[in-house]
């Protein structure tokens, strides 16, 4: 399985350049890799930290499910759909919390 660069994993490297020199992203994993955040991020409140941790865990479940697509056959979409709905709902909560924090600052 190819390496996936998560913030926790990147924290252990001196720089993202060092990470890039040691890593090759390919296939479905490459499509899920965030290279840059285009908008400023609200302060990391305990609520946002928790929500972002939940999102990361859900994204990992989705990635693991995608790797099993062939073996799951027709069950793949039945398992993927609720996870994508959960992800969308969670992202709405994150966006609302970030908007609240941005407005408070």
WOKAUR-V363061 format. One line per field, one symbol per residue. phi: phi as a letter, one per 40 degrees, with the letter a starting at -180 (. if undefined). psi: psi as a letter, one per 40 degrees, with the letter a starting at -180 (. if undefined). burial: # if it has 24 or more other ideal C-beta (glycine too) atoms within 12 Angstrom, else .. A space follows every 50 residues. Layout:
phi: ???
psi: ???
burial: ???
//
This chain:
phi: .ccbcbdcccccbcaccccccbbbbagccccccccaccbcccdccdcccc cccccccccccccccccbdcccfccdccccdccccdccccccccdccccc ccccc
psi: hiihhidddddeididdddddeihhiaddddehhdiheiihiigiddddd dddddddddddddddddeddddbdeddddddddddddddddddddddddd dddd.
burial: ...###......................#...#........#.....#.. ##..##.##..##.##.............#..#...#..#...#..##.. .....
//
